[in-house]
Structures are given as C-alpha cells and as structure tokens.
Amino acid sequence: MDNIDAVAMMRKIRDDLSRKMQGMTWEEEREFIRNSIKSFDFITKRENDTPPGNPGREISHTDVTCRREPVHS
C-alpha cells in the first residue's frame, strides 16, 4: 500500500498556486481564487443549488446581549 505524504502534497499545491498567482494584482488574485473555488461546487452546493447550512432561514436574534467575562488565571 502506498503512503500519502500530506505535508509534501500541501507544499506542492501551495507552490503551484504561488507560481500561478505570481505577478497578479490583488483584483486578479481575487478573481483567480473565486474562479478556482467554483470548481468545488460539487462540495459546496446541494442538488437544488442552495449552499449548505440553513438555507432560507436566518439566525434569530434576540434583544438580549450577553457579555463574556474575561477569564483570569
């Protein structure tokens, strides 16, 4: 059975992306990333084209505000 070197694989992906994005403006990088993310629609979209999560429902907000007290050690 072949071993998978996840660290080496991630470094290769990072280096490949770095080469592809080298010399791009911020706007070009954003567009490149947006277009690249679209290729993962099979993960992020459902059959009815809605994103995962809680489609059509909003998180209910109350008028109560809770403040977390700092933890002292």
Z-matrix of the N, CA and C atoms (Angstrom, degrees):
N
C 1 1.453
C 2 1.526 1 108.46
N 3 1.330 2 116.95 1 137.48
C 4 1.462 3 121.90 2 -179.51
C 5 1.518 4 110.53 3 -80.10
N 6 1.321 5 114.91 4 141.88
C 7 1.458 6 120.47 5 175.10
C 8 1.519 7 109.39 6 -88.48
N 9 1.310 8 116.19 7 145.60
C 10 1.461 9 121.75 8 177.72
C 11 1.516 10 107.67 9 -105.64
N 12 1.338 11 116.44 10 123.66
C 13 1.459 12 121.58 11 177.25
C 14 1.528 13 106.93 12 -97.81
N 15 1.325 14 116.28 13 90.84
C 16 1.463 15 121.93 14 -175.14
C 17 1.521 16 111.86 15 -62.49
N 18 1.326 17 117.37 16 -38.03
C 19 1.467 18 120.39 17 -179.17
C 20 1.522 19 109.96 18 -64.14
N 21 1.319 20 117.12 19 -46.23
C 22 1.462 21 120.62 20 179.14
C 23 1.526 22 110.85 21 -63.19
N 24 1.338 23 116.46 22 -39.30
C 25 1.454 24 120.45 23 179.19
C 26 1.532 25 111.11 24 -63.94
N 27 1.330 26 117.45 25 -44.09
C 28 1.464 27 120.80 26 179.49
C 29 1.525 28 111.19 27 -66.05
N 30 1.327 29 117.02 28 -38.33
C 31 1.468 30 119.85 29 177.20
C 32 1.518 31 110.99 30 -63.58
N 33 1.332 32 117.19 31 -40.29
C 34 1.464 33 121.15 32 178.81
C 35 1.527 34 110.17 33 -64.10
N 36 1.319 35 116.95 34 -43.64
C 37 1.466 36 121.21 35 178.39
C 38 1.518 37 110.13 36 -61.92
N 39 1.331 38 116.54 37 -45.68
C 40 1.465 39 120.93 38 178.94
C 41 1.523 40 111.08 39 -59.86
N 42 1.332 41 116.90 40 -45.76
C 43 1.462 42 120.98 41 -179.14
C 44 1.525 43 111.40 42 -65.06
N 45 1.341 44 117.24 43 -40.48
C 46 1.467 45 121.04 44 177.62
C 47 1.527 46 110.87 45 -61.97
N 48 1.333 47 116.45 46 -45.73
C 49 1.467 48 120.29 47 178.79
C 50 1.521 49 111.04 48 -63.36
N 51 1.309 50 116.29 49 -40.35
C 52 1.456 51 121.31 50 179.98
C 53 1.531 52 110.22 51 -60.97
N 54 1.339 53 116.67 52 -42.95
C 55 1.472 54 120.46 53 178.45
C 56 1.527 55 110.95 54 -64.94
N 57 1.332 56 116.93 55 -42.76
C 58 1.464 57 120.25 56 -178.78
C 59 1.524 58 111.85 57 -65.31
N 60 1.336 59 117.16 58 -34.93
C 61 1.461 60 121.19 59 -174.53
C 62 1.530 61 112.79 60 -92.73
N 63 1.319 62 117.02 61 -4.92
C 64 1.460 63 120.66 62 -178.29
C 65 1.528 64 110.19 63 -60.96
N 66 1.314 65 116.27 64 130.04
C 67 1.457 66 121.75 65 178.33
C 68 1.521 67 114.35 66 86.05
N 69 1.328 68 118.09 67 -3.11
C 70 1.467 69 120.67 68 178.78
C 71 1.521 70 110.00 69 -78.55
N 72 1.325 71 115.04 70 149.15
C 73 1.461 72 119.66 71 171.69
C 74 1.526 73 107.87 72 -76.12
N 75 1.330 74 115.83 73 168.72
C 76 1.463 75 120.66 74 179.20
C 77 1.528 76 110.13 75 -57.99
N 78 1.328 77 116.74 76 -42.41
C 79 1.466 78 120.59 77 -179.57
C 80 1.528 79 110.87 78 -64.84
N 81 1.338 80 116.67 79 -41.33
C 82 1.464 81 120.13 80 178.26
C 83 1.526 82 111.03 81 -64.76
N 84 1.332 83 117.00 82 -39.05
C 85 1.466 84 120.61 83 177.41
C 86 1.519 85 110.92 84 -62.34
N 87 1.338 86 116.25 85 -45.10
C 88 1.468 87 120.12 86 179.43
C 89 1.521 88 110.78 87 -59.83
N 90 1.341 89 116.88 88 -44.52
C 91 1.461 90 121.01 89 -179.98
C 92 1.533 91 110.64 90 -64.86
N 93 1.313 92 117.11 91 -41.88
C 94 1.465 93 121.94 92 178.21
C 95 1.527 94 110.59 93 -59.78
N 96 1.325 95 115.57 94 -45.64
C 97 1.466 96 120.19 95 -179.87
C 98 1.521 97 110.43 96 -65.31
N 99 1.328 98 117.18 97 -44.24
C 100 1.475 99 120.14 98 178.32
C 101 1.520 100 111.20 99 -58.88
N 102 1.321 101 116.94 100 -44.81
C 103 1.465 102 120.20 101 179.70
C 104 1.523 103 111.44 102 -67.07
N 105 1.318 104 117.07 103 -35.27
C 106 1.464 105 120.62 104 178.97
C 107 1.518 106 110.99 105 -68.38
N 108 1.316 107 116.70 106 -38.87
C 109 1.462 108 121.08 107 -179.28
C 110 1.525 109 110.69 108 -65.00
N 111 1.329 110 117.54 109 -31.87
C 112 1.464 111 120.79 110 -179.81
C 113 1.521 112 111.57 111 -59.06
N 114 1.320 113 116.72 112 -26.22
C 115 1.456 114 119.03 113 -179.67
C 116 1.524 115 111.61 114 -70.68
N 117 1.335 116 117.38 115 -10.18
C 118 1.456 117 121.43 116 178.33
C 119 1.526 118 111.62 117 -101.87
N 120 1.335 119 117.36 118 18.48
C 121 1.460 120 120.46 119 179.06
C 122 1.520 121 112.37 120 -57.28
N 123 1.315 122 117.19 121 -30.70
C 124 1.465 123 119.22 122 179.86
C 125 1.524 124 111.13 123 -62.85
N 126 1.327 125 117.32 124 -20.15
C 127 1.457 126 121.39 125 177.07
C 128 1.524 127 110.50 126 -94.02
N 129 1.340 128 116.28 127 -41.08
C 130 1.459 129 120.26 128 -170.34
C 131 1.522 130 114.52 129 -92.56
N 132 1.331 131 118.51 130 -10.61
C 133 1.465 132 120.71 131 -179.42
C 134 1.517 133 110.05 132 -115.02
N 135 1.329 134 114.58 133 149.36
C 136 1.462 135 120.36 134 175.37
C 137 1.518 136 109.14 135 -93.56
N 138 1.312 137 116.24 136 175.41
C 139 1.461 138 120.56 137 -179.22
C 140 1.519 139 112.25 138 -58.98
N 141 1.326 140 117.60 139 -36.48
C 142 1.464 141 120.60 140 -178.89
C 143 1.527 142 111.39 141 -89.14
N 144 1.362 143 117.56 142 19.17
C 145 1.461 144 124.64 143 174.69
C 146 1.522 145 113.49 144 66.02
N 147 1.331 146 117.44 145 25.32
C 148 1.459 147 119.70 146 175.10
C 149 1.518 148 108.55 147 -104.46
N 150 1.327 149 117.03 148 146.18
C 151 1.459 150 119.01 149 179.09
C 152 1.518 151 110.83 150 -69.04
N 153 1.330 152 117.49 151 156.35
C 154 1.457 153 119.55 152 178.25
C 155 1.518 154 110.94 153 -66.31
N 156 1.283 155 116.27 154 162.14
C 157 1.464 156 119.95 155 178.95
C 158 1.501 157 110.49 156 119.43
N 159 1.309 158 116.28 157 -124.87
C 160 1.447 159 122.81 158 -173.90
C 161 1.532 160 108.58 159 -124.67
N 162 1.336 161 118.89 160 68.16
C 163 1.457 162 120.89 161 -172.92
C 164 1.524 163 112.93 162 -62.83
N 165 1.319 164 114.80 163 136.17
C 166 1.452 165 120.28 164 176.78
C 167 1.503 166 114.61 165 77.52
N 168 1.283 167 117.94 166 -0.73
C 169 1.461 168 120.94 167 -179.50
C 170 1.514 169 109.07 168 -122.47
N 171 1.292 170 115.29 169 139.07
C 172 1.452 171 119.61 170 176.32
C 173 1.517 172 109.03 171 -102.37
N 174 1.301 173 115.04 172 155.00
C 175 1.455 174 119.67 173 175.23
C 176 1.515 175 107.45 174 -72.65
N 177 1.312 176 116.03 175 126.54
C 178 1.457 177 118.71 176 -178.90
C 179 1.522 178 109.71 177 -71.43
N 180 1.306 179 114.71 178 138.40
C 181 1.456 180 120.92 179 178.92
C 182 1.518 181 108.79 180 -111.84
N 183 1.292 182 116.04 181 139.88
C 184 1.455 183 120.29 182 176.57
C 185 1.514 184 108.48 183 -109.87
N 186 1.302 185 116.52 184 167.00
C 187 1.452 186 120.90 185 178.16
C 188 1.526 187 111.50 186 -81.78
N 189 1.310 188 116.23 187 -3.56
C 190 1.457 189 120.33 188 -178.52
C 191 1.526 190 108.97 189 -83.58
N 192 1.313 191 115.85 190 129.96
C 193 1.457 192 120.95 191 176.78
C 194 1.518 193 108.32 192 -110.56
N 195 1.297 194 116.18 193 125.71
C 196 1.459 195 120.80 194 178.47
C 197 1.519 196 108.43 195 -105.95
N 198 1.315 197 115.36 196 132.65
C 199 1.453 198 119.85 197 178.66
C 200 1.517 199 108.60 198 -112.79
N 201 1.288 200 115.41 199 129.86
C 202 1.457 201 119.88 200 179.23
C 203 1.522 202 108.64 201 -86.37
N 204 1.299 203 114.92 202 128.48
C 205 1.462 204 120.20 203 178.46
C 206 1.523 205 109.23 204 -77.79
N 207 1.323 206 117.69 205 142.37
C 208 1.465 207 119.48 206 179.01
C 209 1.528 208 111.29 207 -64.37
N 210 1.294 209 114.61 208 146.35
C 211 1.457 210 120.73 209 178.87
C 212 1.521 211 107.89 210 -94.06
N 213 1.311 212 116.08 211 126.20
C 214 1.465 213 120.68 212 178.95
C 215 1.515 214 108.76 213 -106.34
N 216 1.314 215 115.56 214 135.44
C 217 1.469 216 117.82 215 179.81
C 218 1.505 217 111.55 216 -105.26
